[in-house]
Structures are given as C-alpha cells and as structure tokens.
Amino acid sequence: MGIIAWIILGGLAGWIASLILGEREGILAYIVTGIIGAFIGGFVYAQFRHHPVTGFNLHSLAVAVVGSLILILIVRAVRGRK
C-alpha cells in the first residue's frame, strides 16, 4: 500500500475507533491512532491467523479499527482515564 493509502486507512480507522469509544481528537490524532492501531491489529490478527492482512479493503479497515480500539484503551489505562 502506498503512503497515501496508509494515511487514509489510518485516519478512517482512528476516527471510527474514536467514535466507538467517545473520544474527540483532531485529524492528526486519528491518523496516528489508526496507523499505530493497524500495526497492533495486524500483530494480534497474525497470532490467530496464518495469512497476513494486505490491501486496502474492508477487512484491513476492520483489523485497523480493532487495533485502534486496543490502542485507545491502553492509552486510557495508562492515563488513568475511565
């Protein structure tokens, strides 16, 4: 995937995860959350499946959203926020 696709997928995944958990951040935070979340989601997914997540599709978006949710929950736990 090209860098523009990573940014778009990351921004979308971070935004969706933030909506689910009630976070209100800026576009840059959504992009960063989504990109890091995609790595986390990909790692977690690889532990349960043997084939990698590739491409720009709904499946990749879902994995990135799950990873973003995990990331936001970890950040909340570290910050001590409910």
Sequence and secondary structure as in RCSB ss.txt:
>XXXX:A:sequence
MGIIAWIILGGLAGWIASLILGEREGILAYIVTGIIGAFIGGFVYAQFRHHPVTGFNLHSLAVAVVGSLILILIV
RAVRGRK
>XXXX:A:secstr
  HHHHHHHHHHHHHHHHHHHT    HHHHHHHHHHHHHHHHHHHHHH SS   SSSHHHHHHHHHHHHHHHHHH
HHHHT  
